Amino acid sequence: MADPSDGEDGPVVGREYTGVSHLAGSLGSAVAGTNNTVNNHFYHPPESDPVTTVAWQVDSRGYREYLQDRFVPPVGFDAAGRKLEKHGTLFLCGESGSGRKSAALMLLWTWSPDSDASCRRLSLDKDEGDDPLHPDSIQRNDRLLLDLTEERDPGRLHTVEERLATFAGAVEDMQAALVVLLPPRRQQDPRLLELAVTGSTVVIERPRGEAVFAQYVRQEFDVDLVDCQAMHEVATRVAAAPMRDIAELARRTVEARTARPNADFADWLAEARKSAEDYREEVAEAIGAAGPEQRALLLTAAVLEGGHTDAIHRAQRRLLEVLRFSREEIHLLEQQGIEAALGDIDVVVDASHTVRFGKVRYQQAVTDHFWMNYPEMRGSLATWVATCVELDELSDEDRVRVVDRYVRQACRHGRVPELCGVIRRWAGPGNRPERKNPPLRWADTALDLALRWDEDAGQVAQQVRRQIYEWVRDEQPSADLARVLVDVCAGVMADTHPDQALVRLRRLAWHRVDAVAAQARSAVVELTGDYRVYRRFLWRMAEWMDQERSSDVALFLAASTGERVLRAVWSHAPIVDAQAREQLRTCWAAVLPHDSSWWRDRLREWLDEAVDSPHDDAALSLLLDATGSDVDILARLYVVARDWAADGDPANRVRRHDVLERVNAGIARSQGLMELDGTNG
């Protein structure tokens, strides 16, 4: 691999890249028409997840530890690691359920243990006219993942076919790592086989199912509790099961233990196995035997399982209203009580009036049945959920259940526009925090869950990211919706798609409501506290400055403190990198023509840092070059520097005067003049 020039973490602006020849080919047709579903469950880190600065939750240290403790390498994993090390780019394919995505993440994490890079997931969406596979977007030691297992869009596939070879060349030059996930070979165009000839493709095969299940069990149960005979019996059942199903069986075994702590391992496992079959026949029979009101009660109990009977009763009434079900007029004293009605459909009510089915994941089987078998009702269910969270009878825990279970079903059944409509309703005008049960927070929760949804190779999350972009691009969203978008862009989207998060936050930073714009700027400042995100910010900001938006000036100045640019708060100061210096110069060239009141404080802060920085000459040269030798700009810059030198601690004034003299000399050189008298101005 070619080493970048000293002090460079990114490719030089305008650098020519040589495409990796063995990656050329008809990649677009190779992945078109695939139909394999990757059902990877998203991971919610515990509250104690020790992630600081930027919370890379999906690819966080907490998730790495979670996966590493349970990961069993698939067949071909070691060979894949060697080829990734050799080529820098690896094409990884395998059957759905073979654990290929987990394998890809583990390969990237173990590829360069000393790298501080998170796994950045590449998106083929084109925001702001971007080239989604631009070689200049790669930084040294980047970890990159491109998932094409479910990609069908002809335009995006054409982008891959056209750009990937050059992109892979830049990956190699920058000593980065790229894993491209492909569908099974039988679903690929024959021309894709050319990649295998050159040694850049590895086909993985699933590990032994019993080994994977045993690994999960060892992480969750004391050895003394594990029934060896039960484990042996389950081994044959998981021998051919997809990795996701095995992991799910382990999770359900844990849930069974939680529900029945006094039972033994064999009982927990038996309950988990039964629940894994989704109780489909049992649920279908129960719903088939129930009347309309009982069906509504059964669905309500499933969505709100764990809630109080009062909440179930009120939510069922709302569901019947939304469905416009005409109930016979029966006096209250003649109606059946809620607990008796729940008993008739085999729902358990405990002493605290909490509703339970008493079976692991039975509620999920019920909701699955209604969503699968009543497609005409899905729109009404969205309306019901949208209003349910405002009911007084529901607790916040109930609302969490409603939102979580609705989002899962909406994502699973591709109802993203409908889901986004509900989110917009919750974040709409009138849903202020002073209301008794404001639904605003649930808009944030729903977007968070949808962006993390990963049961379809990221297709739903991609649609949600696109909807967020359309909200911030085509209109000025309401202040409440905009605040929610700032939260999810900074707290969720940036985990795996930092570029897209920055694009959306930048647009939110010019919102008409000052408080929203300030919140977006603060979010960008926090995100760019990570060196790699800051470098990506500079790369984009250098292009955005051409649009001459005052909000971009404010955003650049907020994120580009002297301490951040001139001090080695990371592994080294950004200003030592040639590409970063050029981007900083471009940005300052767009900033300095504005009135000095805009940039005075930031310039003074840069000069403060320059006093003690080993990069003082680079900083002063950058600032002077950014003036373009414009006399008016130079004059304003000199006045700010002169006033700065006269202020501050008298003991430090000599060193300040030295910085001023160098500014003075630079101005004189740029004008072809003798040096000015720094004391007279």
N, C-alpha and C positions, 0 to 999 in steps of 0.2 A: 504494500500500500504506500501511496505517496504521502509524505508528511506535509501538512500545511506549513506555510511560512511561520517563523517564530512569532509568537504573540497573537496568532490568528486562531479564532474559534469558528469562524465562518468563512465561506468563500469570498474572494475579492469581488467587488461589484463589477458586473460585466464579464466575469470570468468565463472562458470557453470550457465546456465539459465534453469529454469524449464518451459517447454512449458505450455501454457494455454490450459488445456484439452478441454475446450468447443469450441476451435477453430479448433481442429483436424477434418479431414474429406476430402472428395474428392473435394477440392476447384477447382482443375484444370478442372475437367469435369463440374463443376458447372457453370463456366463462358465461356466455350468453345462454339463457334458457335454463339455468340451474334451478333446482327445486328442492334443495336440501335445507332443512331447518336446523339451526344451531340453537339449542335451548339452554343457554347459560344463564343461571340465576344471578341477578345482581347482588352485590355484597354490601351490606350496611355495616360500617365499622362500629365498634362499640364506642361508648362515650369516652372511654379512656384511651382511645387510639392516639398515640403520642405523635401526631402529625402537627408540625408547627409551620409558621410562615404561610405557605400555600397548601391548602388541604387537598392533596391529590387522592381523593377518597377512593375512586374506582381502582387506581393503581397505587394506592398508598402502601406504606410499610405494613400497616395492619392487614391489608388484603394479601400482600406478599407472604406474610407469616402464615396467614390462614391457608393459602393455597400450598405453600411449601410443605407444611406439616401433613397435608393430605394427598399430595401429588405422587402418583405412581407413573414413572416414565412410560410412554407408549413404545411399542416396537418401532425402532428407527430414530428414536430421540437422540441418541449419542451421535449417530451419523449426521443428523440434521445440525447438531451443534458444531461438528467439525466443518461442515460445508458453510455454515454461517460465518464461522471464523475465517475461512479461506476466501470466500467470495464477497462477504459483506451484505449480499442480498440472497435470500433463501425463499424459494417457492415451496410452500408446505401444503400438501393435499392429503385427504383421507376421507373416509366415510363419515357421514353425519353421526355424531355420538361417539367418535373415536377419541375425543378429548383434544382435538387439534387446536382450539383456541387457547385452552389452558397450556398446552404444549408451547404454543407460540409465545405466550407471555413468559413462561419459564425460560425459554431459550433466550429471549431478549434480556431478562433480568440477570441471567447467569453469564451472558456473553461478555460483559465487561464489568466485573464487580466493583471497580473503582469509579465508574462513571456515576455522576450525580443526576443523570437524565432519567425522567420518568418515561413510561411507554406512551409515546404520542400516537394517537390513532389518526391516520390520514383520512380525510374526507374528500370525496370527489365533487362535492357541491361547489359551485362557483359564486362566492360572495364578492361583491364590489368588482366584478370582472376579473377575478384572480385566475391565474393558472394554478390549479390545485396541486400540481406536481412540479412546482417551480424548483429547480435545483438550488437557487440561492436561498431557499427557505431552510436548508439543512445546516445544522450546526455540528461542530466536532463532537463525536461520541454520542450523537442522537440515537435513541431507540425508537424505531418506527414500525407501525403495524398497519397494513392495508388489507382489509377483509373484503374479498371479492366473492365469497361463497354464495351470497344472495343477490349480487348485483346483476340487474337486467337492463338498466337504462342504456339505450344505444349511444346516447351522447357521452355519458360518462365512460362507457367501455371504449369509445373511440379515443377519449382522452388518455386512457391507460395505454392503449395500443400505440398512440402517437408519442407519448411523453415518458413512458416508464424506462426505456433504455437509457435515455439521457439522465433521468433522475437517479437511476441505479449507479451510473458513472459518478455522479456527485456524492452518493452515499459512500462509494469506495474511496474517493479522494478525501472525504472528510472523516474517514475512519469511523463511520457510523454503522448502524446495523438496521436492515430492513427485512421484515418477514411478510411475505404476501401469502394470504390464505386463499386456496383455490378449492373448487368443488371436487368431488371424486373423479377419478380419471375417466370413467365411462361416460361422464357428462361433459367432457372437454372435447374441443376440436382436436383432431389428430395432429395439427401443426404444433400444439402445445408440447407434444412429446419431444420436440427439438430441445427444450430446456433440460429434459432428463439426460439427454446425450451429453450435454456439456457439464453435467454434475451440479447444476444449481437447483434441482428439484428433488425433494424427498417425499416419499409416500409413507405416512405413518399408519400403523395398525393399533387398534385398541389394546391396552394392557389387559391382563387377566381380571375379569370382573370381581372374583372373590378377593383378589389382592387389594383392589381399590376399596371394596366394602370394608375389609378388615382394617385398612389404614384409617378410614373414617371412624370406625368403631373405636380403635385404639386412642383416638384423640378425644373421644366423648365419654368413654366408660372406663371405670376401674377394671383392671384385668380380672379381679376376683368376681365381678358381677357378670362377666361374659360367659354364656352357656356355650361350650364348644360344640355340643351336638346340634344346637340351633344354628350356630354359625355354619356347620357342615351342611345342614339341610338347605340353607339359603344360598350356598355356593353354587349349586346347580341352577338356581333361578336367576342368578345374576351373571351367569357365564357368558351370555350373549347380549346382555342389556346395554344400552347406551350409557356412557359415563354419567350423563345428567340424571338418568333414572336411578343409578346406583347411589349417587350423592343424595338424591331426593329420598330414597329409602332410608339412608342413614339419618337424615334430618327428621324424618317422620318417626323413627325409632326414638330419637331424643324427645320429640313431642309426646309420644306415648308415655315415656318415663315421667315427664312433667305432669301429665294428666293423671297418671296412676303410680305415684312414687312407691307404693307398697307392693306392687307386682314384681315379678322377676323378669330377667332379660328375655326369656323365651316368650313370655306374654307380650312384652313391649314389641318384640320383633314380629310376632303374629299380628298384632294390631296394626303395625306399620305396613306389613305386607297386604293386609286387607284394605287399608286405606289407599294404598298405592294403586289398587285396582279401581279407584274412584267410586266405588259403591254404585256403579252405573245402573245395574239391573235393579238394585234395591231402591235407588232414588227414583228411577223411572216408574217403578211399581207404586211407590208412595204417592208420587205426584198424580199418576193416572187415577188413583182411587180417591183423590181429594177433590172437593168442590172448589169453585172460584175463590171464595174468601179464604178457604184453607190454603190454597196455593199461594195467595198473596201473603198469608201469615208465614208459610214455610219459607218463602223467598226472603221476607223481612227478617225472620229469625236467623237465616243463613248470613245475610249481610251484616246483621248486628249481633251475631253470637258473641257472648261475653258481656252484653249490655243488660240493663234493667228491664223488667217487664213493662214498665210505663213507657220506656222508649220504644219497645217493640210495638206496643199497642198504638201509639201515636203515629209511628212511621208506617204501620200497615194501613191506617186510615188515610194517610196522605197518598200512599201508593194506589189505593182504590179510587181516590179522587183523580189522580193523574191519569189513570186508565179509564176513567169515566164509567166505572162499574156502578150500575144502579142497584142499590141495596133495598130490600123490602123494608118497609117501615115497621120496625119492631120496637116496642117499648124497651127502655134500658133494663127494666126489671125482668124482662123476658129473654134478654140476650145472655149468651153464655159468657162467663167470666174469662179473662185473658189466660189465666193459668190453666183452666180446664180446656180451653181451646188449644193451647200449646200441648197439653197432655194428649189430646186426641191425635196429634200428628207426631207423637213420640219425641217431643222436645222436653228436656229436663229443666225444671226450675228449682234452684237450690234454696236454702234457708234465707239467703240474702236477696232473693228474687232475681238472681242472675240466670240468664238463659244459656243452656248448653245442649249440644246434641249428644255429648257423651262419647263420641267416636272421633278419632283423629282425622282431621280434614274432611269431615262429613259436610260441613258447611260449604266447603269449596266445591264438592261434588254437586250440591244442590244449585249453587249459583252457576256452575258450569252447565248444568242441564238446562236452566232457563235461558241462558245466553245462547246456547247452541240450538235449542229447539224452538225458540220464539223470536226469530230475527225481526219481525215487525214490531216487537215490543222494546227493542234496544233504545230507540229514540225516546220513548216514554220513560224508560229506566234512567236515562241521562237527566231528564227533567226532574224526575223524582229525587235522584241523588242531589241535584243542584239545590233543591229546596229543603231536603232533609237536614242538611248541616245547620240550618237556621232554626230548627225546632227547639223549643225550650226544654223539652223533656230529654233531649240527648245530652250526655256529658261530652267533654272534649275527647275522652277515650273512645266513646261511641263514634264521634265524628272521624277520628283517625281510622277506625275500622271501615267506615263507609267509604271514605276517600280511597284508602288503600285497595279495598276489594273492587271498587268500581274502576279505578285506573288499570288494575291488572286485566280486568275483562275487556275494557275498551282497547287496550293495547293488543291483547291477544286476538281480538276480532277485527283489528284494523279500523277502529272508529276514531281515528285521530282528529278529523275535523270536528266531530261531535264533542270529543273530549276538550278540544281547545275552545269550543263554544261555551262549555260549562266553566272552564277556567276564566274566560273573559267575563262571564256573568258574575262570578265570585269577586273579580277584581274591578267590577264596573262602578260607575258613580253611585253614590248612596251607601256603599258598603264600607263606611268609615269605621275606625276602631271603636268609636264611642257607642256604636250600636251594641245591643245586648249580646247577640251572637254573630258578630261580623264574619262573613265567610272569606274575607280577604286572605287570611293565613292559609286557607285550604287551597287557594289558587297556587300559592308557593309550594305547598306539599305535593299537589297533583303534578305540577311541572317537574319538580324534583324526581318523582317516581317515574314519570314518562321518559325523562332524559336518561335515566339509568336502565330502562327496560332493554334487555339484551337477549330475549328469547328468539329473536328473528335476525340475528347478525347485524343488529343496529338499525334496521329499516325504520322502525317506529321513532327511535330517537332522532334519526335523520330528518324525518318529517316534522318533528317538533322543533328541531333547530331551524328548519326552513320557515315554519310558521312564526317563530320568534323574529327571524330576520325580516319577514314581511311586515310584521307589526311595527318594527322600528324603522323600516325603510319607507313604507308607503304612507305612513301617517304619524301623527304625534299621539301615541297611546295615552290614555288617561294617566294621571299622576300615580294612582294606586297600582295600575297594571305595570307602569314603568318601573316602580319600586320593586315589584315582584320580579320583573325581568332582570333588573340589576342583580338581585339576590341569586337567582338561579344561574345567570351567566357566570358570575364570579365564583359561586360556591359549588356548582355542579358541572356546567359545560366546560369550564376551564380545566377540569380534572384531566380530560382526555383530548379536548379540542381547544387548546388555548388560543389559536388564531381566530377561530370563529367567535369565541367569547370576546376577544378584543375588538373585533369588527362591530359586534352588537353594542358593547359598552361604549365604544367611541360615538356611535349614533345617539345613544341615550345621554351622552355627555353634552349634547346640544339641545336637550329637551327644553321646552318653553318654561317649565317650572324650575326655578333656580335650585330648589332643594333637591330635586331629582337629578339635575345635572351635576350638582356637587356630590351626591351619593355615587353616581357613576364614575366621576373622577377619582373619588376615594377608593372605589373598588379597583380601578386600574392601578392606582398607586400601590395598593396592597398586593395585587397579583404580580406586578413587576418587581416586587421585592425578591422574586426568584430570578436568578441571573439569566436563565434561558428564556424565560418569559419576557424579561426586559429586552433581551436581544431581538426577540421576535417583534416586540413593540416598536423598537427603533427601525427595524426593517420596514414595517408597515407605515410608521409615521413619516418616514422620509418620502414616501409616495403620497400620503394623504396631504402633506403640506402644500402640494400643488393646487389643491382645491381652495386654498386661501380662506379657510374658516377660522374665525376667532376662537371657537371652541377647541380646535386642534392645537392652537397656540397655548391655550390654558392647560390642555391635557399634557402636552409635552413638558411644559414648565413644571407642572405638578409632579410628574413622574421622574424628571431628570434632575435630581438634586446634585449638588456638588459632591456631597459625601458618597452618593451612589455611583457617580461617574468616575471620580478621582481617587477614591479610597478602595482598597482591596477588601471591601466588605464581603465579597464572594472569594473565589479562588484567586482572582486578580481583578483589577479595575477595568471596566469596559473600555476606557480610553486607550489602553495599550493595544487594542485590536484595530487594525487598519480599516476594516469594514465599518466597525462601530464609529470610528472617528469621522469617516466620510458621512455616515448617516447623521451623526450629531451636528456636523458642519452644515449639512443640508437643512436640518431643522432650525438651527440658530439663524441661518440665512433668511428663513421665512419669518422668524420671530423679531429680529432686530429692526426691520422697517417700521414696526408699530411704535407707538409712543413709549418712551422709556418707562413710564409708570407701569406698563405691562410686565416688563422683564427686569426692572431695576433690582428688586429684592433677590431674584434668582441669580443674577449676575454677581451681586455682592457676595452671595453665599459661595459661588464658584471661586471668587477671588479669595475668600476666607480659606477655602480648602487649598488653593494654590500656594498659599504662604508656606505650608508644611508638606506639600505633596511632592513626591519625586517626579510626578508627571506635570509639573507646573508649566514647563515650556510647551508641552503638547497642548495643554488646555488654552494657554494664551494664544498660540498660533492658530488653533481651531477657531477661537472667537474672532480674531482679526481677519482670518480668511473669510469668515462668514459675512463680514461687512461688504465684501465685494469691492473694497476700496472706495465705497461711497462716502463722500466728504461729510454729508449730514449725519450719516449713521456713525461714522468714526468720531465725530464731534460729540454726539450724545453718549457714545460708549466711554469716551475720555472723561467727560464730566462725571459720569457715575463712578468711574474708577478713581478719579481725583477726590471726590467727596468721601468715598470709601476709605481711601488711604489716610484722610485727615481724621477719621473717626476711630473709635475703638480704644483699646488699652494703650496708653502712651508707651509702655514698655515694648509693645509690639509694633510701634509705628515705623521703626527703621525698616523692618522686614516688609511692611506694607509699602513703604516708599520704594523699596527695591522692585516689588512687583509692578508698581506704577511706572517706574522708569522703563521697565521692559515693555509695558504696554505703549508707553511713549515712543520708544525706539521702533516698535513695530508699526505704529501709525506713520512715523516719519519715513520708514522704508517703503511703506505702501504708497506714499505720495511722492517719493523721490526727493524728500526735503531733509534739511538738517533736523536733529532732534529738538523737540520743544523743551522749554524749561518747565519741568514737572512741578515746580513750586509756584509758578505764576499762572499756569492754566492758559 
